[in-house]
Amino acid sequence: MQTMLDLLEEQALEKETQTLEKFYASVKERASGIDNAAGKQSIIKELYDKFFNTAFPKMAERLGIVYTPVEVVDFIIKSADDALRQEFGVGLSDKGVHILDPFTGTGTFIVRMLQSGLIKLEDLPYKFQNEMHANEIVLLAYYVAAINIEETYHDLTGEYQPFEGMVLTDTFQMQEGEGNLKGTNAFPENSKRAKKQNKTDIRVVVGNPPYSSGQTSENDGNKNVAYPILDARIRCTYAANSTATNKNSLYDSYIRAVRWASDRIKDKGVVCYVSNGSFVDSNAMDGLRQSLAEEFTSIYCFNLRGNARTSGEQRRMEKGNVFGEGTRTPVAITILVKNPVKLGKCQLFYHNIGDYLSKEEKLKIVAEFGSIKGIDWKNLKPNKNHDWINQRDPAFDKFISIGDKSSADNKSLFDNYSRGLESARDCWVYNYSQKGLHSNISRMVDFYTEQADAYIELCKDKPKSQLIPVDNFIDNDTKKIKWSSSLKQDLERKHKIVFDEKSIVNGHYRPYCKHWLYYNGDLNHRVGQMPKIFPTSSYGNLVLCVTGVGSTKDFSVLMTDTIPDLELISKSQCFPLHTYEEIKSQGGLYDTTTGEYIKKENIPDSFLKDFRSTYDKSITKEDIFYYVYGILHSPEYKLRFEADLNKMLPRIPFAKDFWAFCNAGKSLAEWHLNYEVVEPYEVKESSGSLVIDPKSHFKVTKMTFGKNSKAVDKSTIIYNSNITLSGIPLEAYDYVVNGKPALEWLMERYQFTRDKDSGITNDPNDWSTEPRYIIDLVKRIVRVSMETMKIVNALPALNEHK
C-alpha cells in the first residue's frame, strides 16, 4: 500500500483533488445537523451507494450492490433477537450466540446492532471481540465498514478496539474448502480471521445478500463467479425439487445466499435477510419454497413488494420500492428459524405490506412494526404445488394441457411449440429499414470475420491447453458487434459466418409492430423450434403466442402469421397450427437436405376425436385452434385462473358452448392478423398546415397524449407538430395486450430511437413507402381495439364440463 501511495505522490492530481474537495464539501453540508445514530448511518449508506454505482457500475451490477435502509436494518436486528428469545430463550447479547453479517457493505447491520441496546453494555466488549463477525469482498467497502464499526464501538464504550471479526473475503468462496479462501491469503492476519470464522458455529445470520443474477450483456465481460460446492447443493435441493424447465434463476446470488446460510447454521439458528422477493410467488422458485419448508421449522415472510417489472394496475399497486431506484425487483424480509426440538410441519407466517404505498410509507410501516412481534401474521398452508400465495385452482389441473415438454407421454393439445425468437442483439437484427438492417448485419459479420480470422491465426499449431480464452481475446466494442454466449462459442469453434440476404424477412417484434428481421441461427441467440414453424419466408403459418412462465405481466395472447419475437408477448411461448419437416434426399452415404418442406398437423388426432365426441363430428383441427384463441380471451377464464396462468402455461377446458368460442376466436383472428389493412376508425384529424410534402407532413418522431386541464387526455394523440388526432374513444384503451393497451404499444414503438451502446438508429418512417401508413395505423388499431372488446365482452360463461 505504501508503494501505491508513493506512486500517487508522483502524479499530477490537482484536478482530481479539486473535484474531491467539492465532493467533501457537499458531504460536509449534507451531514451537518445530523445528530442521531440512524441518520448518520443513512448518510454513510446513501453516499457510498451513490459513489459506488457511479464510479464502478459494472462491479455494482455483478455483485448486486444496494445498501439497506436503516429502518429495514433495525427491523431485521430486532426480529433476530425476538426469534432467538421465542425459539431458544436467549438473545443477541447472550454468550455463545455467534452473529455473522456475510455481505456487510458499509457495516450498517453490525453498527445498528451495537447501537440498538439489544447487546447489554456489560456484554459488549466480549461480544465485539469474540462473537460478532462480518465479511466484505469489496476492498473500499471493507475499510468503510471497519472504520464505521470500530468508531461506533468507540462511541459506546470510550475505548478503541480493532474489529477482529472483520474479514475481507468472498463469503460464498469460504465454504468451497480451505484451499479456496480467495481474497484472504493476501494478508496473513486476514487469512487467520477467515479460518477462525470457518471453524465457528454461527447461530445468527443477518444481512442484505447480493441480488445480482449476472451480466446483462456478453460485451460487459462481467460474469458471476462459479461456486461448485454451493451450486451442487442448490442442484440437489432447490433445483431437484423444482418443476420449472428453466432453473437458471435458482443460481441468482440471493438464492445462493439462502442456500449458503441454511447450511452455515447447520441444524440450529436464525437467518434474517432482506432480499429480492421474487421467490415468494415465482413458478421457478417452487423447489426453493418446498426446501425452505422442509429445512426450517418457522418462516416469517414480510412482503414489501415494489416490483417495477410489472405493468398497468399491478405496477401502481406495487408502487414504491424500499430501496428506491436501487433495484427493480420486489423486496421481502424473511426470517428463517431452525429449531431441532420442534416437531411437525413448518409454521409459515406471511404479511403483505399493502397496495399503492410509496417508499416512504413502506419504510414508516416497517419502523412502526419494529420486528416480527409487531405484525399480525397470516398463517399460510402451502398447497401440493408449494404455492405460498396466489394458490392455483384445482380445477385447472383437469383441463387439457396446451403444451408440456416435461411430460413423458406428452399428452398436450399441441405436439410442438417454441419460445419466441431470442436474438440477444435486437437493435442489430431488427430494423424498420430493410436497407439499414442490411448495412448493420453486413458490418457486424465483417467484424466477426476479422475476429475469427485473427483468433484462428492466434490458435494455429497450439495445443488445446495453451489456447487463449475467447473472453480474453475478443474486442467488446459495442459499436462494432453485440456478443452473446452462442456467438462466442461459434468463435471458439472457429465457425465462419456468411451474410445471407435471404435471411432478411418480416418479424413481429411487439404487439402490432413489425420490423425487418435478420432471421438466421448464426446471429439469433436462441431460435428454439422456430425453424420448424417458419422454415423460410415462403412457408406460412398461424401461431398463438401466450405469456410465458416467468413473466411479470398479466396473461395475454396474440395470434400472428409472422415470426414472433420472444417479447411479442412477454417470454412468449408460441403454439403453431402447423409445423414443417424438411424433406431429405437419400443417396450415397448420407441423407442431404433439399430446401423443401412438408406441412404437418400440430394438433393430435386423439384430441380431434375428444372434441368431436364432446361437441360435434364436424369440428376440424382448425376449429379447435380458433376455439383455443377464443377461450384464452375470456375475461372469466383469465380472472378465475389468474394464479395458474402466472405460474404455468394455459390449460384448455371443454366449455359448454364450443362454437361461441370458436367463432369468437375466428373473428378475433381476422382483426388481429389483418390489422394493417382493416378500415380505419373515424378519428378526427386536425392539421395545422397544408400538405405540400406528404412524406414530411406525416413523419413521426414521437407521439404524445393531449392535455386537458393539465391532466392527460387519452382521447387526443398529438401525432406530430402538424397533426392532432382527437375523438379517440376511451374504450379503445380497454384492449390490453402484453401489459398495456394496444394503442400505447403503437405510441411507444413508432418513434425514432438511437441505441446508446451501438449508435444504431431505428426510424419507423422507413417501414412503409406509403406516407400515411403510421397515421392510418393508429386509426386502424383504434378499430381493432374497439372490435376486440366488443367480441370479448360478448363471450359466454365457460360452464365447463366437469
N, C-alpha and C positions, 0 to 999 in steps of 0.2 A: 504493500500500500504506500510506503514511503517513496518507492521508485515511481509510482504513478504520480504522487504529489510533486516530486522533483521535476518530472516531465511537464506537468501542467504549469509550473512556475516559469518554464522557458517559453510558453506560448503567449501570444498577444490576446488577452481575454477581456480587454477593456469594454468591447461592445457587449459581450455576454454578461459581464459584471453589471453594466448599466441596466440591462434587461432584468437581471435578477434583483437588482436594488428596487426596481419598480414593483416586482412581484412581492418582495419582502414588505414594501411599504403598504401594498394592498392587503397583505395578510395581517399586518400590524393594525391597520384600520379596521379590518373585519373582526379581529379578535378583541379589540378594545371594548370594554364594558361587559365582557363575558366573565361573570364571577361565580358560575356554578360548574360542577364537575361534568354534568351531562352536556352542557353547552360547549365546554372545551373539547370533549370527545367528538361532538358533531362537527366542530371546526376542523379538527385533525382529519376526520373521515372524509368530509366533503372536499377539502383542499387536496388531499392526497389522491382521492378518486379522480378529480378533475385533472390533476397533474399527470397521473399515470395514463389515463385514457388519451390525453393529448400528446404526451411525449412518447409513449410506447403502445400505440393502438393495437398492433398485431399480437404482442405479448398479452395485452389485456384481453383480447379476444380468445386466444388459445387457452389461457389459464382461467378465463371466466372471472376476471377481477371486478367485483362490485362490492362496495363496502356497506356495512349493515347499519340501518338507522338505530339510534340509541334506544328508542322505545322497544324495538324488537329484541335487541341485545338484553335489555333488562327483563323482558318477559321470559326469555329463554333461561336466563340465570336463575330467576325466582322459581320458574317451573321445575328446573333441575333439582333445586333444593326441596321443593314441595313433593316431588315424585320420590326422592330419596327418603324423606320422612314418612310418607304414606306407605311406601313399599317395604322399607328396611329399618325404619326407626332411627335413622341417622341423617345428618345434614352435610352440607358442603364443608362446614367447619370441623367436622369430626376427623380424628386421626384414622388413617388407613383409607380414606376416600381420595384416591388419586384422580385429578381432573386434567383433561387434555383438550386444548383447542388446536386441532390439527392443521387449520388453514387460517392462521391468526391475523394476517393482513397487518393493520396498524396496532394490533393488540387490544382492541376495544373490549372484547369479551373478558379477558383477564383483568383489564383495568376496572371495568364496571363491577366485576366480581369482588375485587379488592375494596371498591368504594361502596358496595351495597350494604355493608353491615351484616351480611349473612355469615361472614367469617369473623368470629369474635376477635377482638384486638389482642387478647392474650394468646390466641391460637395462630395469629397472623405470621409471626416470624418462622415458626416451624413449617406452616403450610407453604409459605412463599419459598422457603429454601428446599423443601423436600417433596411436596405433593401437588404442585401446580406445574403444568407443562404446556408448551406452545411450540408449534412448528411453523416455519415460513420458508418458501422456496425462492422468493424474490429478494435479492440482497438489500435493496433500498428499503423495502417494507420491513425486512428483518431488523435493520438498525432503528427505524422509526418505532417499531413495536417495542424493542428492548428499552429504548430511552423512555417511551411512554409508560411502560410497566414499572420500570425502576424508579422513575420520578414520582409516580403515584404512590408507590410503597414508601418513598422518602417523605412525601407529604403526610402520610398517615402515621408514620412511626417516628419521624425525625431522624431516621438512620438510613444511610445509603447502603444498599446491598445489591451486588450484581445478581441478575435473574439467571440462576443456573439451570432453570428448566427450559430455557430458550434454545431451540435447535434450528440451524439453517439446513433444511433438507426438503426433499420431496417426500411427503408423508406416505404416499402410496408405495414408493420405492422401498421404504423401510421394512415392509413386510415381504419383500421379494428375496430375503435371505441376507445374511451378514455381508456377503461379498457384493451386495447391490446397494449399499448405503451411499448412493451417488450424492455428491454435494456436501458430504460430511467429512470426507477424508482429507480435504484440502487444509483443514485446520485441526490439529490433534485434539485440542480441547473440545471442539465441536463434535468430533468423532466419538470421544469419550461420553459426551452427553447423550448422543444418539443411541449408543449401545446400552447405556444405563436405562434410557426410556423404554427401549425394546424389551428389557427384562422386567419391567414394572407392570403389575396388574392394574390396568386402568379401569376405574369404576364409572366415571362420567366423561362423556364426550360432548362438547358443545361447539357450536360454530356455524359458519356460513360456507358450505362447500363450494368449490368452483362449479359454475353452471355450464361451462363450455362443452359443446359436442364436437369441437374441432374446427378446422379451417372451412371457410365458406367458398374459397376459390383455390384451385390447384396452382394458380400462379403465385399464391402467397408463400408457398414453401413453409407452412405454418402448422404442420400436422401434430396431433396429440401423441404423447408418448405411449408405448405399449407396456403393459404390466402383465406378463404371462401368468403368474400365480393368481393375482387378483382377478384377472379376466377369466381364468379357468374356473374360479369359484362362482362367477356370475353365470358361466355356461352351464354348470351343473345344478344351479338353483333357479335364479330368475328366468334364464333363457329356457331351461329344461321344462319349467312349469308354464311357459307362455304358449298361447295358441296363435300368436301373431306370425305372419310369414316373414316380415322384415323385422329383425330383432336388433338392428344397429343401435337404436336409441337406448338399449339396455346397457350400453357401454359409455354413455354420457358421463361426464366427470361427477355429477352429483349422485348418480346411481352407483358409481364406483365408491363414492364416499359412504353411502349407506351400507354397501356390502362390506367395505373395509371396517367400518365402525362396529357392525354386528359381530364380526369375527374378533375384533380387538377387545371387546369387553367380555368375550367368551360366554359363559352361561349366567352372568350376573352383572347388572349395571343399567345405566340410563344413557340414552343417546338423545340429544336435543339439537335439532337442526332447523335453520330456515333455508329453504331451497326452492328450486323450480317446483311448482305444484302440479305439473302435468301428470305425474304418476297417480294422482287421486282418481282420475277418470279416463285415462288413456287406455285404448284397447291393447296396445303393445305392452302395457305395464301390468297385465293381469297376472303374469307369473311373479312379478315383484310383489304385488299385493298378496298373493297366495303365500309366498315365502315369508313375508313380514308377519302374517297372522300365524304362521307355523313356528317362527323363531322367537317371537316376543309374546309376553303374557298380557301386556296392556299397551295400547296405542292411542295417543291423543293427536288428532289432526285438526289444526286450526287453519281453515282455507281462507287466505287473504285475497284470492282472485287476482284481477288486474291483467288478464290475458289480452295483450294488444294485437294478437294474431287472429282474433275473431273479427266479425263484421256486423254491420246493421245494429239491430236492437240488442243483440248479445254483447256487442262491443260497448254499447252505452251502459249495459248492466255491469260489465266487468270494471269499467271506468279506471280509476287511479291505481297505480302500482306503488307499493310502499318503497320500492327502490327508485321511483321516479323514472327517468329516461335510461337508467342503468340496465334495464332488461325489458324485453317484450313478452316474456313468459309469465304465466300465472305464478303466484308465490304461496307457499304454505309453511307453517311452523309445525313441525312434527316432533312429538316426544315419544320415544320407544323405550319400553321397560322390559327387562328380563329378570324375572323373579323365580328362581328354581323351586321354591316351596309352593308356588301356586299351581294348582291342577285345573284341568278343564280347558275349554276353548279360550282363545284370546279375547279380551274385552276391548272393543273398538269404539272409541268416542270421537265424535265429529261435531265441528261447529263451522257454519258458513258465515262469514263476516257480514254479508248482505249485499244488496244491489245498489248501483248508482252512487257509490261512495268515492270521494276524491282521496288522493294520497293522504292529505292532512287529516281527513275524517277517519280514515282507517288507522292511522298511527295514534290518533286520540283514543279510539276504541281499544287498541292494543294496550295502551298505557293505563286506561281505566280498568281493564280486566286484571292487569298486573301479573297474573300467572294462570296456570291451568285451574287453580282453585277458584278463580273469579268467573268461570264460564259455566253456563248451564248447558252441559253437553247432551248431544243426542247419541243414544246407544245404537250403533248400526249392526245389522246382521248381514254379512255378505251372502250373495246367492251362489249357486253352483258355478257361475262364470267368474266368481271373485270380484263382482262389481260392488263397490262401496256405496256409491251414489248413482243416481240416474239408472236404476236397475232395469234390465231388459224385461220385456213382456214374454211370458212363457208361450203365448200363442204364436209368437213369431217363429219359434223353432219348428213349428208344424207346417209352415209354408214351404214352397219349393225353393231350393237354393238357386240363385241366379248364376252362381259360379263358385266352385270350391276346388282349388287345385291341391289342397291338402288332403282331400278325401280319397281313399284308396279306390272306392268304387265309382267316384266322380259322378254321382247322381245329381247332375246340375242341368238347368234349363238350357244352358249354352255349353256346347262342347269345348269351345275355346274362347279366350278373351285376353286382353292385354292392357297394361298400363299405357297411358298416352305417351307420345314421343317425348323423351327427355334429351334435350340437346346438350345441356351443360354449357352452352355458348349461344344463348338466344340472340343477342344483338348481332352475332356474326352470321347465323344460319337463317334468320328471319329478316325480311325487309319488305316494305311496301313497294320498293322499286326493284324490278327484275334486273335492271342494269346495275343498280347499286349492289344487289346481292351477288351478282356475277363478279363484280370487282372485289368485294370483300372476301369471298371464298377463294378466288384466284390468288389474291395477295397472301392469305393465310397458308394456302397449300404451297406456294412458292417458298415461304419462310420455313414451313415444316420440312420441306425438301432440303433446304440448306442445312437445317439442324440435323436431319437424318444422315445426309452425306458426310457431314463433319463427324458425327458420332460413329458412323461405320468406319471411317478412316482412323479415328482415335482408338477404336477397339480392335483394329486389324492385327491379327497374329498374337493377340494377348489371351492367355488362359482365362477362364471364367472368374477365377479368384481375384484377378487383377483388373477386372472391368470397373470403370468409374460408374457409380450410381447415376442414373438418369437425372435425379433431382439435383445433383451436384454439377451437372453439365449444362442443362437447358438454359436458354435465355427466357426470363419471365416477363419480358416487356409486353404489357397488356395491349399496347397499340399495334403489336405485330401478330399476336396469337393468343388464343384462350386455351390453356391446357386443361385437361381432365385426366383422371386416373387412367381411363381407357386409352387416351391418346398417348400418354406417357408409356403405357405398356406396348403400344404399337411401335414407338420409337425404340424401346428396349429390345424388341424382337426384330428391329431393323426393317419394319414394314414400310413400303413406299406408298404414297397416296397420290392419286392422279385426279385432277379436276374433271368432272363429268357433267356436261351441260344438260344431259337428260335427267339429272337428279334435281333440277330446279322445277318444282311443282307448286301447286296451291296447298297451303296448310291452314287449318282452322286454329288460330292462335289463342284467342279469347272469345267469349260469347259474342256472336255477331260481328266478328272482326277477323278477316282473313289476311294472310300475308303470302308473299312468295317464300318458299321454303327450300333449303338445300337438304333433300331427303336422301341421306347416304350414310350407311353404317360407319364409314371412316370418320365422319365428323359429327355424327349423332351419338351421344354418350351411351344411351340405352334405347334400343329400338323395340325391345320386347318381341311380341308376336305381330307387330305391325306389318312386316313383310308378307305375312300370310293373310292379312286383312286388306292392305293396299299394296300389292306386289309392285305395281308400276302405276303411272297416271292413266294408263289405258284400261285399268280394271276398276269398275265402280263397286260401291258397297254402301250399305246403310249401317250406322253404328250408334248404339245407345251409350252415351258417356255419363257415368254416375260418379258421385263423390266417393273418393277412395278412403279406405281406413287410414286414420291418422290425420285427416283434415280437421281444421278448426272451424270450418264453415258449415252452416246448416246444409242438410242434404238437398241436392238438386240433380236434375237430369236434363240433358240436351241431346237431340239427335243431330247427326251430321253425316254428310256424304263425302267429306274431305278428311285428310289425315289430321287427327286431333292431337293437340299438344297436351302434355301432362297436366297443365294448369288451365286447359279449356274449361274443365270442371275440376275443382281442386283435387289434386292427387288422383286424377281421373282413371277409372277402370272402364274399359271400352268393350262393349258386347256387340259383335257384328252379326248381321243377318246371315252372311255367308263367310266362308274362308276360301283361300285358294291354295292349291297344291301344284308345285312346278312339275311339269312333265319332263321325264328324263329319257334320253335315248340310250338304248343298250348297244354296246359294240366294243370290241376289243376287251381289255381287262377291266375297264371301269365304265360306270354309267356317266353320261355327261348331260348337263342341263341344256334345255332348248330355248329358254326365254319365253316359253308358252305355259299357260296355267289352266287347270280345270277348276271350276267352281264346285264347292262342297257345301251342303246344307250344314248349318251350325246348331240347329235345334234337333235333338234326337227324336227318332220315330216313336220311342216309348212315351215321350211327353205329348206328342201329337195324339197318340192313342188315348192318353189320360184326358186330354181336353175334349176330345170328341165324345168319349164315353160320359163325361160330366155334363157337357153342354149340347153339342150339335155336330153331326157327322160331316157337315160341310166345311168345318173350320180347317184352315190351312196354316202352315208354319208362319207365313207372313202375317196372318191374322193374330197369331199368338204374339209375334214381335210387336205389333201395334197395341195389343192388349196390355202388354208389359209397360209400354210407354204411357198409356192412359193411367194404369194403376200407380205408377211412380209419380204422377202429377196430382194424385188425390190428396186434398188437404187433410182428410180424415186419416189416411194412411201415414202421412208424414208427421202428423201430430201424435197419433196413438203409438207409433213405433219410433219416435224421435230418439230415444235412448239406444234402441237397437241399431238404428241407421248411423248413429255416431260411432258405433263400435264394430260394425260388421257390414258386409255387403248386403244389398236388399234380398229379401225372400218374397216370393210371389204367392199371394193367396188365390184360391178359387172364389172370386166374388160372385154374388148372386146373379148379376146381370153382365155376362161376358160381352155381349155386343155393344152395350153402352160404353164400356171402357175401350173396347177395340175401335169403335167408330170415333170416339174422342181422340184416341191415340193417332188415328189416321189424319184427322183434321188438324191436330197439333203439329204433326209432321209436315203437312202441307205448308203451314205458316212458317215453321222453323227452318225448313230446308230451302224455301223459296223467298227468304226474307229480302233478297236483293232485287226482286222483280215484282213483289206484290204492290197493289195500288197504294200510293202514299196517303196517309191520313190528312184530312183537311185542316192544316195548321196555318195560321196567318203568318205571312212572310212579309215583313216590312223592310224596305231598302231605302237607305238614305242617299243613294247616288244612282245615276244612270249606268246601265250595263254597257260599258264600252269594250272591255276585255273580259269575257266570261271567266277565263282561267284565273285571272287576278281577283275578279269580283267575288267568286265563290271559294277562294282559297281559305283554308282553315289553319290557324296557328294553335289556338286553344279555345274551346267553347266554355262558357260560364253561365251560371244561372242568373236571372234577373234579380232585382231587389225591390221590395215593396215595404215602405216604412222601415227601412234598414234591415228588414228580415229577408231571408232567401225566398225568392218567388220561383218555384219549380214549374209554374205554368208558362214561364218565359225562359228561353235559351238565347243568350247573346252569341250568335254564330260566329261573327267576326265584326270588325269595325263598320262594315257596310250593312249587315243584315241582322235582324232580330226575328226570332220565331216566337209567337205567342199563341195563347189559346190551347196550350197542351193540356189535356185532361189529366188531373192528378191521379186518376185511377190507373193511368199507364204505369205509374211507379209501383203499383202493387205486384207487377210481374217481376219477381226476384229470381235471378239465376246465378249460381256460383257466388252467393253472398251479397249481391247488390242488384238494383233494378237494371234491366237490360239497357235502358236509356242512359244510365250513368256509366255503364261499361263503354257505351259508344262515345260519351263525352271524354272519358278517361283515355281511351285508346287512340282516338282520332285527333291527336295533337302532335306537333313537331317535337321530337326529342333528340338529344345528343348524349350518348353513353359516356359517362365521365371517365371510365377506365380505357376504353378503346378509342374514343373520339368519333365513333361511328354515328352518323345521323340517320334518322328514320322519319320520313315525311309522308303522312297519309295522303297528301295530294298527288303522290306518284302512283297510287294504286290503280286509278282508272283514268282513261283519256277523256271521259265524259265530265265536263266541269261541274255539273250539278250532282254528281254521284253522291257525295257526302251529305249535302243538304237534303237530298231526297231520301237518303238512307235514314236520316233522323226521323223524317215523317213516316217512313216505312216501319221503323221499329216502334213508333207510337202505335201504328196499326197492328203490328204483330203482338204488342203487349196487350192492347185492348181485346183483341180476338182471343188471345191465350186465356186471359182472365175470364172471359165470357164462357169459354169451354170448360175451364177448370171449376168455376163456380156452379156449373150445371151438372157436374158429375154426381152420380147417385151414391148412397151409402154402400160400403163394402158388403155388409151382411154375408160374410164369407162362410163357405161350407165348413162345418166343424170336422 
